[in-house]
Amino acid sequence: MTNPTRRDFLGAAAFASLAGLNGSSGRAAAVIVPRPTDVRVKDVSFGYEDYLYRTPIKFGGTVVDRATILNVHCVVETRDGRVAKGFGSMPMGNVWSFPSKKLPYDATLGAMKALAEKVAAITAGHGGTDHPININRDLDPEFLKAAVEVAASLGLPEPIPKLCTLTAASPFDAAIHDAFGKAHGRSCYRTYGPDFLADDLGAYLGPEFRGEFLDRYVSADPKPRMPMYHLVGAVDPVVAADVKKPVGDGLPETLPEWIARDGLTHIKIKLNGEDQDWDVARVLHVDRTAAEAQARRGVSGWVYSLDFNEKAPNVEYLLEFIRRVKGEAPDGFARIQYIEQPTARDLDASAPHALDEAAKLLPVVADESLTDHESLLKARDRGYTGAALKACKGQSHALLLAAAAQKYGMFLCVQDLTCPGASLVHSAGLSAHIPSVKAIEANARQYMPEANRAWESRLPGLFVVKDGTMETGLLTGPGLGAV
């Protein structure tokens, strides 16, 4: 069980200075007064939903046709006795968060479920009273220890990655943020200023952030509408001739059909990274197809993002790919907004400044590599100029990474994990409240439409795409805004 947080030992003490708490520097450290708005976790419960994909997706060389959703309920109580219930939900995404050449799908999923059980117990036993971000800070080391214990108890031939631990813990963190906002009758995005969160960002991100508070980098109000990125997966048909076996469920089956139905202006293209001719041809095929479909609509402006899912073997491959696409389709190249995670997630495997040349041509965004502030700093050193925020890495982590990346002047985007239902609301809310994020990724409408069905009538502006956009301005309710 985690010990109570430091605020609980301070009681109702006023601000004071304690000499010597900053090591040999001798500088005084301010005692943080407990906020009456702080909460403690009273109860945690969780369960699962399983879905088959409408059509498969290829992640980093692996074709996936199913998803398990982890749903978490959390009850919190404020210092003055108010009780609120929160909800968090997230696909487990084991193929993405725990890629393995030694373990089959069921084994990595089983490890994540065993870890989720421990995360639930650790969260329920927190015992302290604090802000959700500080509760997460307390619990993070315990979750990582639990991952080591699970790997040992299951006899896994490799450790559970930190990214996997963050993903398994993310709906628990989300449920606490959701409950916190509901306890105070407001959007959780209105609880990140000093009136609710006593610590400045220096407590989480280091001295250069002293005196800055999280609400400087997180908007209290969501953007009214945001464009939505549609995914063209590496095994998705692009045109009718590519359709080998029609799904026949009434939804679009080709890119022109999706463009016509939803008015798409943002298209994400998954690449293989193992065959440069195929990767280049894929981009050119999508670009020609999109150009024809947009011409029929009378639309002249649309954009792409490219995702290698870390499969490009080296930077030279990436640079040659860029050179070829720019040479063979200059108009298509001009539409590319950014390239996501081109090379391996292990940042220690890359030399400093490895991606500098590529980043001079396009923003290069780190995704799988990012698990904390330290990895963000290392990614910048390797040449990454952008960061992909994800709700599946945890609300607390995503907000702090968003603050750091904005201060560093990095390109920011929010990617999802084929998030349906409440997890999409969470991801969309994150997108809508980070000022420099310009679009939302929302893949579940393509691959898991059944998981979204009930939400289309609850939040039609968000779940029914019109003119290529989603109505994010409606995300103003208490908590995360889902339920």
Backbone torsions as a table, in degrees:
resi	resn	phi	psi	omega
1	MET	NA	137.7	179.3
2	THR	-75.6	141.9	178.5
3	ASN	-71.6	156.0	175.7
4	PRO	-55.4	150.9	-178.0
5	THR	-72.1	166.0	-175.7
6	ARG	-61.5	-29.0	-179.7
7	ARG	-63.4	-31.5	-178.6
8	ASP	-66.5	-24.8	178.5
9	PHE	-83.0	-13.9	-177.0
10	LEU	-88.9	-16.2	-180.0
11	GLY	55.9	-133.1	-177.7
12	ALA	-102.2	23.8	-177.0
13	ALA	-60.4	145.9	176.1
14	ALA	-78.2	169.5	176.9
15	PHE	-59.1	138.5	178.3
16	ALA	-148.5	177.2	177.6
17	SER	-121.4	135.8	178.5
18	LEU	-120.8	117.1	-177.5
19	ALA	-71.0	147.5	171.8
20	GLY	84.0	1.0	-177.4
21	LEU	-79.4	-8.0	178.8
22	ASN	-107.4	37.5	174.8
23	GLY	74.0	-147.5	-173.4
24	SER	-74.1	-9.8	-178.1
25	SER	-65.6	-24.4	179.6
26	GLY	74.8	2.6	-179.5
27	ARG	-74.8	145.9	-179.7
28	ALA	-75.7	148.8	176.7
29	ALA	-116.6	136.1	-179.3
30	ALA	-76.3	136.8	173.1
31	VAL	-82.1	129.2	-178.0
32	ILE	-87.5	124.3	178.3
33	VAL	-73.3	133.8	176.7
34	PRO	-59.7	138.0	176.9
35	ARG	-86.5	136.9	175.2
36	PRO	-63.9	-16.3	179.4
37	THR	-81.0	-11.8	-178.5
38	ASP	-59.1	155.3	-178.1
39	VAL	-128.8	158.9	169.0
40	ARG	-120.7	150.8	179.3
41	VAL	-80.4	123.7	179.5
42	LYS	-98.5	-34.4	-175.4
43	ASP	-156.7	146.3	177.8
44	VAL	-138.2	133.5	173.4
45	SER	-140.7	158.7	-178.1
46	PHE	-153.2	162.4	177.6
47	GLY	-159.6	179.2	-173.7
48	TYR	-128.3	152.1	167.6
49	GLU	-126.9	141.9	179.1
50	ASP	-117.9	137.6	179.5
51	TYR	-135.3	142.9	166.7
52	LEU	-90.7	138.7	177.1
53	TYR	-68.4	145.8	173.9
54	ARG	-62.5	-43.5	172.0
55	THR	-138.5	152.7	-175.3
56	PRO	-73.9	160.1	174.2
57	ILE	-123.2	146.9	177.2
58	LYS	-106.5	118.9	177.1
59	PHE	-111.2	116.1	172.3
60	GLY	48.5	43.1	177.4
61	GLY	90.5	-3.5	-179.4
62	THR	-116.2	129.6	178.3
63	VAL	-87.4	128.3	-176.8
64	VAL	-118.6	137.3	-178.1
65	ASP	-127.4	13.7	-176.5
66	ARG	-155.7	165.7	178.1
67	ALA	-148.8	146.6	172.2
68	THR	-114.1	126.3	-179.1
69	ILE	-100.1	130.2	176.1
70	LEU	-98.7	117.1	-179.6
71	ASN	-108.5	133.0	-174.7
72	VAL	-127.9	133.2	171.8
73	HIS	-112.2	138.1	-178.1
74	CYS	-138.2	136.2	175.6
75	VAL	-110.6	130.3	177.7
76	VAL	-124.2	160.4	177.4
77	GLU	-135.0	133.6	177.7
78	THR	-77.6	170.1	179.5
79	ARG	-60.3	-30.5	-178.7
80	ASP	-96.1	15.6	168.9
81	GLY	93.2	6.3	176.0
82	ARG	-77.4	137.6	-177.1
83	VAL	-116.1	138.8	178.5
84	ALA	-143.5	151.9	178.2
85	LYS	-109.4	136.9	178.7
86	GLY	-122.4	161.3	-177.6
87	PHE	-136.0	136.9	173.9
88	GLY	-134.8	147.3	-176.9
89	SER	-147.7	141.8	179.5
90	MET	-161.6	136.6	169.3
91	PRO	-59.9	144.0	-178.0
92	MET	-75.1	-29.3	170.7
93	GLY	53.4	43.8	-174.7
94	ASN	-65.0	-32.3	179.0
95	VAL	-65.1	-34.5	179.8
96	TRP	-81.4	-45.6	-172.6
97	SER	-87.2	-20.6	-178.5
98	PHE	-136.3	62.7	178.6
99	PRO	-68.4	135.4	-176.1
100	SER	-146.9	139.0	173.1
101	LYS	-95.9	-4.7	-177.4
102	LYS	-106.6	-23.7	-173.6
103	LEU	-118.1	138.3	176.5
104	PRO	-76.4	171.2	-178.0
105	TYR	-52.4	-50.4	-175.5
106	ASP	-62.5	-31.1	-179.3
107	ALA	-72.1	-42.8	178.8
108	THR	-69.9	-36.3	176.0
109	LEU	-64.9	-42.4	178.6
110	GLY	-61.7	-38.7	177.6
111	ALA	-64.4	-39.9	178.9
112	MET	-66.0	-38.3	178.3
113	LYS	-66.6	-40.5	177.1
114	ALA	-63.9	-38.5	177.6
115	LEU	-67.6	-40.3	178.8
116	ALA	-59.3	-37.3	178.5
117	GLU	-63.2	-41.2	177.9
118	LYS	-69.3	-39.6	178.4
119	VAL	-59.8	-40.9	178.9
120	ALA	-60.8	-46.1	-178.9
121	ALA	-66.1	-40.7	179.5
122	ILE	-64.9	-42.6	-179.9
123	THR	-64.6	-44.9	179.6
124	ALA	-63.0	-28.9	-178.0
125	GLY	-94.6	12.9	-176.0
126	HIS	-54.6	-49.8	172.9
127	GLY	82.9	-19.8	-178.3
128	GLY	-89.0	170.4	176.2
129	THR	-123.7	119.8	-170.8
130	ASP	-165.4	-175.8	172.7
131	HIS	-79.9	150.4	-178.6
132	PRO	-54.2	-37.7	-179.1
133	ILE	-65.6	-36.8	177.7
134	ASN	-76.2	-31.6	173.3
135	ILE	-61.9	-44.3	178.0
136	ASN	-62.8	-38.6	178.5
137	ARG	-62.8	-38.9	176.9
138	ASP	-64.3	-41.7	-170.3
139	LEU	-83.0	-26.5	-175.3
140	ASP	-49.5	-50.8	-179.5
141	PRO	-61.9	-32.7	179.0
142	GLU	-69.3	-36.9	177.9
143	PHE	-64.4	-41.4	-179.8
144	LEU	-65.8	-38.6	175.0
145	LYS	-62.9	-40.6	-179.7
146	ALA	-63.0	-36.4	178.8
147	ALA	-63.0	-39.2	177.2
148	VAL	-64.9	-42.1	179.7
149	GLU	-64.6	-41.2	179.6
150	VAL	-64.1	-45.1	179.8
151	ALA	-59.4	-40.3	-179.8
152	ALA	-70.1	-43.5	-177.0
153	SER	-66.9	-31.3	179.0
154	LEU	-88.8	-5.4	-178.9
155	GLY	65.1	37.0	-178.3
156	LEU	-68.6	142.0	-179.6
157	PRO	-78.3	-0.8	178.8
158	GLU	-151.4	156.8	-178.5
159	PRO	-72.9	157.5	172.8
160	ILE	-76.5	123.3	-176.5
161	PRO	-64.9	154.2	177.0
162	LYS	-59.5	-39.3	179.4
163	LEU	-58.8	-38.1	178.2
164	CYS	-66.6	-40.7	178.7
165	THR	-63.4	-43.1	177.3
166	LEU	-60.2	-41.7	-178.3
167	THR	-65.9	-44.1	179.3
168	ALA	-64.5	-33.5	-178.2
169	ALA	-84.1	-17.9	-170.3
170	SER	-59.2	-41.1	179.4
171	PRO	-69.9	-23.2	175.3
172	PHE	-70.4	-45.7	176.1
173	ASP	-61.0	-43.3	179.5
174	ALA	-61.1	-41.9	-178.4
175	ALA	-64.1	-34.8	178.1
176	ILE	-69.7	-44.4	176.0
177	HIS	-60.3	-42.5	-179.9
178	ASP	-62.3	-46.1	179.7
179	ALA	-65.6	-37.8	179.8
180	PHE	-61.0	-48.3	178.2
181	GLY	-61.0	-41.2	-179.0
182	LYS	-68.0	-34.2	177.9
183	ALA	-62.0	-27.9	-177.7
184	HIS	-109.2	7.9	174.3
185	GLY	63.8	36.3	-178.5
186	ARG	-152.1	163.2	174.1
187	SER	-58.2	140.6	178.5
188	CYS	-62.3	-22.1	178.8
189	TYR	-72.1	-7.7	173.5
190	ARG	-100.4	16.2	-179.6
191	THR	-121.9	22.3	-176.7
192	TYR	-109.9	11.5	175.5
193	GLY	-96.2	176.3	-174.8
194	PRO	-65.9	-15.7	176.4
195	ASP	-70.8	-20.6	177.3
196	PHE	-116.2	-37.5	-175.8
197	LEU	-111.2	104.3	-172.1
198	ALA	-68.0	-37.0	-176.4
199	ASP	-72.7	141.2	168.9
200	ASP	-83.4	175.4	-174.7
201	LEU	-68.4	-17.2	176.3
202	GLY	-61.0	-26.4	179.4
203	ALA	-68.4	-21.9	-175.7
204	TYR	-112.5	-32.7	-169.1
205	LEU	-118.5	-0.1	175.2
206	GLY	105.3	172.4	-171.1
207	PRO	-57.2	-32.8	-177.2
208	GLU	-65.9	-11.9	180.0
209	PHE	-103.9	6.8	-179.4
210	ARG	-60.7	138.3	179.1
211	GLY	84.2	-5.3	177.6
212	GLU	-104.0	138.0	179.0
213	PHE	-110.7	157.5	-172.5
214	LEU	-59.1	-33.6	-177.3
215	ASP	-66.9	-9.8	173.3
216	ARG	-66.2	-29.3	-174.4
217	TYR	-110.8	-1.3	-178.7
218	VAL	-126.7	123.5	-177.9
219	SER	-75.4	139.1	176.5
220	ALA	-69.4	-32.2	-179.0
221	ASP	-110.9	141.9	179.3
222	PRO	-76.3	156.6	171.1
223	LYS	-63.4	144.4	-176.5
224	PRO	-62.2	-48.1	178.9
225	ARG	-142.0	151.5	178.0
226	MET	-139.9	142.6	174.6
227	PRO	-66.3	151.9	-177.4
228	MET	-113.6	131.6	175.0
229	TYR	-81.6	124.1	175.1
230	HIS	-96.1	138.5	-177.1
231	LEU	-94.2	132.1	164.8
232	VAL	-108.1	98.9	-177.4
233	GLY	-71.4	165.6	-176.1
234	ALA	-69.1	-17.5	176.6
235	VAL	-114.7	10.5	178.6
236	ASP	-79.1	141.9	170.7
237	PRO	-68.4	143.3	177.7
238	VAL	-98.7	-48.3	178.5
239	VAL	-121.8	172.9	-174.9
240	ALA	-57.2	-36.0	-179.0
241	ALA	-64.7	-19.7	-179.7
242	ASP	-83.6	-13.6	-175.5
243	VAL	-78.5	109.9	-179.0
244	LYS	-87.4	-38.1	-179.4
245	LYS	-139.5	100.6	-177.5
246	PRO	-58.5	141.2	176.2
247	VAL	-72.2	-42.3	174.2
248	GLY	69.4	31.4	-179.2
249	ASP	-105.3	8.9	178.1
250	GLY	92.1	-13.6	176.2
251	LEU	-85.9	157.8	178.3
252	PRO	-56.7	150.4	179.6
253	GLU	-124.0	-4.5	178.7
254	THR	-133.2	163.9	-179.4
255	LEU	-62.5	-45.6	178.3
256	PRO	-58.9	-36.0	179.0
257	GLU	-66.9	-40.7	177.6
258	TRP	-65.7	-42.2	179.8
259	ILE	-61.1	-44.4	-179.0
260	ALA	-66.5	-41.4	-176.6
261	ARG	-70.1	-45.2	-171.2
262	ASP	-105.0	-2.1	-179.6
263	GLY	64.0	41.2	-171.8
264	LEU	-63.7	139.7	172.5
265	THR	-128.2	-4.4	180.0
266	HIS	-128.9	123.3	-174.5
267	ILE	-130.8	124.6	177.1
268	LYS	-100.6	130.4	-176.0
269	ILE	-113.3	119.0	175.3
270	LYS	-82.3	136.5	179.6
271	LEU	-120.1	162.7	-175.2
272	ASN	-91.1	-35.3	-179.8
273	GLY	73.4	5.6	-177.5
274	GLU	-115.9	-7.8	-177.5
275	ASP	-149.7	101.0	-174.4
276	GLN	-63.1	-37.1	177.7
277	ASP	-60.0	-42.4	179.7
278	TRP	-66.0	-44.0	-178.3
279	ASP	-61.4	-46.0	179.2
280	VAL	-63.9	-46.4	-179.5
281	ALA	-61.5	-35.1	-179.6
282	ARG	-64.7	-45.6	178.8
283	VAL	-63.1	-43.1	-180.0
284	LEU	-64.9	-38.6	179.4
285	HIS	-64.2	-46.8	179.1
286	VAL	-64.1	-41.2	-178.5
287	ASP	-64.3	-45.1	178.5
288	ARG	-62.2	-43.7	-178.2
289	THR	-64.9	-44.6	179.1
290	ALA	-63.9	-41.0	-179.0
291	ALA	-60.9	-42.5	178.8
292	GLU	-65.7	-42.6	-179.3
293	ALA	-67.8	-39.5	179.7
294	GLN	-70.8	-34.5	177.3
295	ALA	-61.8	-38.0	178.1
296	ARG	-64.6	-27.9	179.0
297	ARG	-89.8	-8.6	-176.4
298	GLY	74.9	26.9	-178.0
299	VAL	-103.6	131.2	-178.2
300	SER	-109.1	-13.7	-176.8
301	GLY	-118.2	119.1	173.1
302	TRP	-154.4	164.5	-173.8
303	VAL	-137.6	166.2	177.9
304	TYR	-127.3	155.4	159.6
305	SER	-125.8	152.7	-177.7
306	LEU	-121.8	132.9	-177.1
307	ASP	-126.4	114.5	177.9
308	PHE	-87.5	-9.3	-175.2
309	ASN	46.8	44.4	174.1
310	GLU	62.7	20.4	-174.5
311	LYS	-94.3	-8.8	175.2
312	ALA	-64.4	128.3	-173.0
313	PRO	-67.6	-26.3	-178.8
314	ASN	-165.8	173.8	-177.9
315	VAL	-69.7	-32.2	179.5
316	GLU	-60.9	-38.7	175.7
317	TYR	-59.0	-46.3	-178.3
318	LEU	-63.4	-45.1	-178.7
319	LEU	-63.9	-40.5	178.1
320	GLU	-67.2	-39.3	175.8
321	PHE	-58.7	-48.0	179.6
322	ILE	-60.9	-44.6	-179.3
323	ARG	-59.4	-43.9	-177.5
324	ARG	-68.2	-44.9	179.9
325	VAL	-63.1	-42.8	179.8
326	LYS	-63.5	-37.4	-179.6
327	GLY	-74.2	-37.9	-175.3
328	GLU	-89.2	-22.9	-179.6
329	ALA	-146.5	71.9	-175.7
330	PRO	-59.4	-36.2	177.9
331	ASP	-67.7	-40.7	177.3
332	GLY	-64.5	-41.5	178.6
333	PHE	-60.8	-39.7	-178.8
334	ALA	-64.0	-19.2	179.9
335	ARG	-86.3	-8.8	-177.4
336	ILE	-75.2	120.3	178.3
337	GLN	-81.4	-39.3	-178.3
338	TYR	-166.8	163.7	174.4
339	ILE	-115.8	131.5	-174.1
340	GLU	-104.9	131.2	173.0
341	GLN	34.8	69.3	-176.7
342	PRO	-71.8	-37.6	-174.5
343	THR	-115.1	179.6	-170.1
344	ALA	-54.1	145.2	-177.9
345	ARG	-66.8	-22.6	-178.8
346	ASP	-73.8	101.6	-177.4
347	LEU	-66.2	-25.8	179.1
348	ASP	-70.6	-15.3	178.3
349	ALA	-82.9	-7.3	-179.6
350	SER	-108.1	148.6	176.9
351	ALA	-79.6	154.7	173.5
352	PRO	-54.2	140.4	177.2
353	HIS	65.6	17.9	-176.0
354	ALA	-58.4	-35.9	-175.2
355	LEU	-99.3	9.9	-175.6
356	ASP	-56.5	-45.8	-176.2
357	GLU	-64.6	-41.3	178.6
358	ALA	-66.7	-39.2	-176.7
359	ALA	-70.4	-17.0	173.6
360	LYS	-71.4	-21.5	-175.9
361	LEU	-96.4	-36.8	-179.0
362	LEU	-151.1	152.3	171.2
363	PRO	-60.3	132.9	177.4
364	VAL	-113.2	119.7	-167.5
365	VAL	-107.2	130.1	175.5
366	ALA	-87.6	136.0	178.1
367	ASP	-127.0	-78.8	-177.8
368	GLU	-59.1	-24.4	-179.3
369	SER	-72.5	-21.5	-171.2
370	LEU	-91.4	118.3	175.7
371	THR	-130.7	-9.8	-179.1
372	ASP	-170.9	-178.8	-178.8
373	HIS	-64.9	-39.1	179.1
374	GLU	-59.4	-42.8	179.4
375	SER	-68.5	-30.6	175.8
376	LEU	-64.8	-43.2	177.5
377	LEU	-62.1	-41.5	-179.8
378	LYS	-67.6	-38.7	178.0
379	ALA	-61.6	-42.0	177.1
380	ARG	-60.9	-40.6	179.3
381	ASP	-63.6	-31.1	179.4
382	ARG	-81.3	-8.3	176.7
383	GLY	112.5	-2.4	176.3
384	TYR	-65.7	135.3	179.5
385	THR	-113.8	3.5	180.0
386	GLY	-142.4	163.6	179.1
387	ALA	-135.9	136.4	175.1
388	ALA	-97.4	116.2	175.0
389	LEU	-84.8	147.0	179.9
390	LYS	-144.4	131.3	176.1
391	ALA	-60.3	-29.0	-177.7
392	CYS	-72.5	-6.0	172.6
393	LYS	-94.5	1.2	178.5
394	GLY	104.8	135.2	178.4
395	GLN	-58.8	-44.9	-178.8
396	SER	-61.3	-48.2	179.5
397	HIS	-62.8	-44.5	-177.0
398	ALA	-61.4	-41.6	-179.4
399	LEU	-65.8	-42.0	-179.6
400	LEU	-69.4	-39.2	175.6
401	LEU	-64.6	-37.1	178.5
402	ALA	-62.3	-42.0	179.3
403	ALA	-63.9	-47.8	-178.6
404	ALA	-62.5	-46.1	-177.8
405	ALA	-63.3	-37.3	177.8
406	GLN	-66.3	-42.2	178.8
407	LYS	-61.9	-35.3	-179.1
408	TYR	-82.6	-0.9	178.5
409	GLY	72.3	29.7	-177.5
410	MET	-87.1	153.3	172.2
411	PHE	-69.0	135.0	-178.7
412	LEU	-124.0	140.4	171.9
413	CYS	-142.6	163.3	175.3
414	VAL	-118.9	123.4	178.4
415	GLN	-108.6	153.0	176.9
416	ASP	-109.7	178.3	179.8
417	LEU	-117.4	48.0	-170.7
418	THR	52.2	57.2	-173.5
419	CYS	-83.4	121.1	173.9
420	PRO	-102.0	166.5	169.2
421	GLY	53.9	-130.1	-176.4
422	ALA	-60.9	-31.8	179.2
423	SER	-69.3	-31.9	174.6
424	LEU	-69.5	-41.1	175.5
425	VAL	-56.6	-44.5	178.4
426	HIS	-60.3	-50.7	-178.2
427	SER	-63.7	-42.1	179.2
428	ALA	-65.4	-38.2	177.9
429	GLY	-63.4	-40.4	176.5
430	LEU	-60.9	-46.0	178.5
431	SER	-59.3	-43.1	-172.4
432	ALA	-74.9	-18.0	-176.1
433	HIS	-107.7	-2.4	174.8
434	ILE	-99.4	112.8	-166.6
435	PRO	-53.2	-41.2	-172.9
436	SER	-86.8	-4.7	177.2
437	VAL	-76.3	129.9	-170.9
438	LYS	-106.5	-14.1	-174.8
439	ALA	-151.4	168.0	179.9
440	ILE	-120.4	140.0	169.0
441	GLU	-98.7	133.5	-177.0
442	ALA	-146.9	87.4	-172.2
443	ASN	-89.8	-18.2	-173.4
444	ALA	-63.2	-29.4	178.7
445	ARG	-61.6	-24.6	176.9
446	GLN	-86.6	-41.3	-167.7
447	TYR	-107.9	-25.8	178.9
448	MET	-133.7	55.0	-175.8
449	PRO	-60.3	-29.6	180.0
450	GLU	-62.7	-33.5	-179.7
451	ALA	-72.1	-17.3	178.6
452	ASN	-97.2	-12.5	-166.9
453	ARG	-54.2	-48.5	-176.5
454	ALA	-68.1	-22.2	-177.4
455	TRP	-81.5	-19.4	-176.9
456	GLU	-64.4	-30.8	177.0
457	SER	-88.5	-25.9	179.6
458	ARG	-75.5	-45.0	-179.5
459	LEU	-133.5	66.7	-174.7
460	PRO	-60.4	-32.7	-179.2
461	GLY	-63.8	-26.0	-179.7
462	LEU	-94.7	-38.1	-172.6
463	PHE	-94.8	-10.3	174.8
464	VAL	-113.1	108.0	-173.8
465	VAL	-79.2	130.0	177.2
466	LYS	-131.3	136.7	-178.7
467	ASP	53.2	32.6	177.0
468	GLY	70.3	14.8	-176.1
469	THR	-128.4	164.7	176.4
470	MET	-122.7	142.0	-178.2
471	GLU	-84.7	92.3	-178.1
472	THR	-85.6	-13.5	179.8
473	GLY	-64.3	-15.4	179.9
474	LEU	-82.0	-5.6	-177.0
475	LEU	-84.8	64.7	-177.4
476	THR	-120.6	1.3	-177.5
477	GLY	-71.3	174.9	-179.8
478	PRO	-60.5	148.9	178.9
479	GLY	68.0	-139.0	178.6
480	LEU	-80.4	-8.8	174.4
481	GLY	89.3	6.5	-176.9
482	ALA	-86.9	-54.6	-177.0
483	VAL	-139.6	NA	NA
